[in-house]
Amino acid sequence: MNWTEGMIQENEVEQLLEKRVPVYSVSNFRELGGFRTKDGRQIKKGLFYRCGALGELNEDDSEYVKKLGIKFVLDLRSAPEAEILNDPQLPGAMQIQLCGMHYPDGSECDFSPAGIVRLNSEAKKAAEAGFDGNYMELLYKEMPFHNKAYQALFKQMQAGRVPLLFHCTAGKDRTGVAAMLIMLALGVDEKTILKDYMLTNICRENEIKAALEERKEEIKKQPEVETYIIHAYGVSLESAKTVLAVIHEKYPKIEDYFLAEYHLDKAELERLKDQYLE
């Protein structure tokens, strides 16, 4: 089954999987280094890391991560999620928690067990109000704008506080969009950005397969549940495309987006490219 929705071809998988970091106790741990930009350069390796819940680190992997020399950790989870599983302290690193996804009213989108109850309730309310799409798409449309977590991420990039690491619980949605925005700012083309986003479904293959196996009888009765599970435990191409679409809709020039949302003018974007590309 092609869980990357046609974005990643079979002959591309091995090369993309080179982005993975050999840390196995944390989901979806990989870096952005090596991706080519439209001007022919590439993102320097060993500077931008992404992953799932850092609190899952075992002893061996913890020692490996410490050797990465991380200077900044951004925890994109909600406060309740962070309280359930605290991040370990990495030596010499500034560590902050700012939720990367919010409801339209500005409150944190919480993926703790209690938070999922509200999420389902909000989705039901939206459906009753006439919304017939995927409720997560509404949340994705909010993510690129007025997002204090992503603003903090770019502020640390400007300050040169690298290597840096950003994560959420599964390292796929809030983390995935953060990776998209960094790559967009550094000049990676959007097709490559989408490939990296969909790489999550390969990196989280075991989690997806386990969820499908657990609900196989339900899937036999309702085949559409299979797609729901794949997107719940992995990612949806439509979600990533939604992020890019809403950015382009509001800001036809991508430079205007980074100026309005992150105070990065054209000169500062070029400086960041010079600093983080080779």
N, C-alpha and C positions, 0 to 999 in steps of 0.2 A: 504494500500500500504506500502511495506517495503522500506522505503527510506534509510535504512542503508546498503543496498546491501548485506544482509545476514551476516553482521559482528556482529550485536547485536540481540540476541534472545529475544523473548517476556518476558521470565522470568528474563532477565538481566536488563531490562529497569529501573525498580524502583530503583535498587541498583545504577546504573550509574547516575540516576537523582539526587541522593544525593549529587553529586558534584556541583549542581547548588547553587548559592548564591542568597538569597532572595532580589535581586535588579531587579526590573521589568521594569524600564524605559530605560535600556540599554540592547541591544541584547546579548544573549548567555553568560551571566555572570556566570562563574563557577571557580572551583579551581582544582588543581592537587593532593591535599592532599588525602591520603588513598589508592592510587594505589599501589599494591604489586609489589615488584621487584623480580628478579630471585633468589636472595639470601634469600628470605623469609621475608625481612623487608618491610616497606611501607614508602611512602613519607609523611613527617610530614604535618599535616593540618595547614591551615592558613598562608602559606608562599608564594604560587605561584597562582596568580589570572590571569584570562584571560577574555576578554570581547570585545564587539563592541565599537562604538564611545562613549567615556567617556563624551563628551559634551552633550549627551542626558539625563544625570542624572537630575531627578527632585529633588525638595527640600528634600523630605523625604528620597529618596535613597541616596542623597548626604550626608546627616547626617550619614547614616548607613556606607557608604564607608569610611568616615573620621574615624569612630571608628575601622576600620580594621588596622589602624596604618601603612598604606603603606609608605615605605621608598624610593621606586624607581618606576617610571612610564616610560615605553617605548612605545611611540606612533609610530606604524609601518606604518602609513599612509604616502602618499606623501605630499610634502609641500603644493600643492594646496588644497588637502583634509583637511589638518590641518587648513588652512586659512579660509575655509568655515565654519568649526565648531571647535572652539578652545577647548582644554582640560581645564577643571577647575583646579585651583591650589589646590592641596591637602596639608594640613599643614604638614611641616616636610619632604616632599618628594622631591627627585631630579627627575626632569621631562625632558626628551629629546625626540626629534622626529627624527627618522631615518627610511626611507622607507625600508620595508622588501622584496620588490619584484622589480626587475629591468629587463629591456630589455637586450638582448644580448650585446648591445653597452654600457651598464652600466648606462643608464639614468633611472630615476625613472619610474616605472609603476604606472600611475596615474589613480585612479578610481573616480575622480571628473567627472562631466558631460562633460567637455571639454576633459578630459583624455580618456574617453570611445571612443571618436571619433578617437583618435590616435590608441587605442587598436584595434578597428575594422579595421582600415586601415592597421595596421601591420599584422593582421590575414589574410586580403585579399591578401597582398603582399606575405605572406608565401604560401598561397594556389596557387597563380599564379606561384610561383617558384617550385611547385610540392609537397608541404607538404600537405598530405591528412588526417592529424590527428587533434586533438583538440589543437588549438594554445596555450591554457593555459598550456598544458603539457610541451611545450617548456620553458615557464617561470618558471614552477615548477622545471625543471631540473637545472635552474640557482640558485635557492634559497639557497641550502645548502652550496654553495661555495663562498668564498670571500665576505661574507655578513656582512657588518659593523654593521648592526642593531643587528644581532644575536651575533656577537662578543661582542658588548656592553652589551648585556643581560648576557652572561656568565661572563664577567668581573665583573659585579655587584654581581652575584652569588658568585664569588670567594671572593669578598670583604665582603660578609655577609650582604649586604644591602637588607634585607628582613624584612617584607613581601614586595614582588614586584608584579607589575601588568603590563601586556603587552596587547596591544589592537591594532586593526585596525578599519575599518569602520563597518564591519559586524561581526568581531570577528571569522572569519572562515578560510580564506586562509593563509594570512601572520601570523595571530595569531595561526592558527592551526598547521602550520609547526614549529613555535617557541615552542609550547607545545610538539610536537613530539620530538624535539631535546633535550629539558630538560629531558623528560622521558627516552630517549635513553641514555643520559649521566649518569642518575641515576640508570640505570640497569633494567628498566621496559621491559618486553618482547614485541616483535613487534606486536603480536596479540592484546594485551591489548592497545598498542599505537594506533592501527587502530580502535579499538572500541571507544576509546575516541575521535578520530578524527571524526568518523561518528556520534557520539552523537550530533554533531552540527545540523544534519538534524531533530532530535527530538526536540532539544531546539528551532530551528527556524521553527517549523512546521506551525505556524500561518502565517509567512511571505511567506513560500512556497505555502501554500493553497491559500492565497490571490492572488499571482501571477498566479497560475493555473486557478483560477476562472476568473481573468481578461482576460485571453487569451484562454478561453475554446473553443470559436468558431474556433480560429486558430488551436487549438490542434485537433479538429474534422477533419479538412482538412489535417493536417500534424501531425500525432501522435508522430513523433520523437521530436517535439517541447517540449513535456512534459518532456522528459529526460533533454533537454537543460535547461529548467526553473528550474527543481529541482537542477541541478548542479550550476546554476547561483545564486540562492537564498540560496542554501545550499552548500554541498560539494560533491565531487566525490571520491569514493574509489580508483579509478585509479590514481588520483592525489597524494594521500598519498603513494600509492605503488610506484609511480614514484620517489618520494623523497628518499625512502628507497633503491630503486633499483640503483639509480645513486650514492648514497653514497657507497654502497657495491661494485659497479662496479669499482669505483676509489680507494676505500680503503677496501680490503678484510678483514682487521682487523679493527673493529670499533674504537679501541684505536688509531689507526693511523689517523683516520679522526679527532678526537678531538685534537690530537697533532698538526696536520697540520693546521687546521682551527681556533683553539681557544687557542693553546699553552697549552693545558691540557695534561700533561703526565700521565702515569698510576698511579703514586703516588698521583697526584693532583685530579684525578678522584675519587680515593679511599677516599681522604680527603673530597671531596664534598659529597660523599655518607654517610660518617660518620656524616657529619654536617646536612644533610637534610633528612636522613632516620631514622626510629626508628623500 
